[in-house]
């Protein structure tokens, strides 16, 4: 998640998911953004069949709704109708439990679920946070983006350990650096500030006490911007591009030390929320751990 737009959220969701799937893990992508960019980026026609909008209202056939887009890679499409959800569920007592019901339907069937959230802290994003175990924060290493991440972390803290916590197991896995320009002095300073912030919080009980800045970063690569227009991940569109290399490295870092679903208790699975609209790049590194 990231409330700032254009930071690489969708690009990270679909390409990290594809890399995890290629590593042999059964992976599900849920497009929770009414813009449906992840749906388009995976080559799915969101107008055909049921979408996440339908499942939020009735999760009964969630498994049948998922479409296999590649070996080990499943996806649940989004639709513009999803924009109406905020209003339709505004007074529902269980409005924050809808995504959890969808995900629970896949218990024992997948190893990882990645949710592409909309660029706002509305009902859809809160549903994702209520169901997830981890938050990934794609961002571009700029000063204003850094300020936004601070506010985002406070939001996660409120949901995880606030006076009325919604999801006590929620934690921040780390930051994925997108559209990265390592030659820029400003970029290096922002990354250094992020590293120092996370290191300074190791002894705390905050949701980001184990968070990291993933390395190496996802470099600026035009192939990453082009691939969604062909409905392909970077691995199908340009498997030798630097973007493919970087997302493979991110997946290796993210998977380091993680257990497959078979090692989890029944009903548990690693489930990650990534947030912030648009797409471009990201950076990998060592990862915390949990299921979300």
Secondary structure, 3 states (H helix, E strand, C coil): CCCCCCCCHHHHHHHHHHHHHHCCCCEEEEECCCCCHHHHHCCCCCCCCCCHHHHHHCCCCHHHHCEEEECCEEEECCCHHHHHHHHHCCCCCCCCCHHHHHHHCCCCCCCEEEEEECCCCCHHHHHHHHHCCEEEEEECCCHHHHHHHHHHHHHHHHHHHCCCCCCCCCEEEEEEECCECCCCHHHHHHHHHHHHHHHHCCCCCCCCCCCEECCCCCECCHHHHHHHHHCCCHHHHCCCCHHHHHHHHHHHHHHCCCCCHHHCCCCCCEEEEEECCCCCCCCCCCCCCCCC
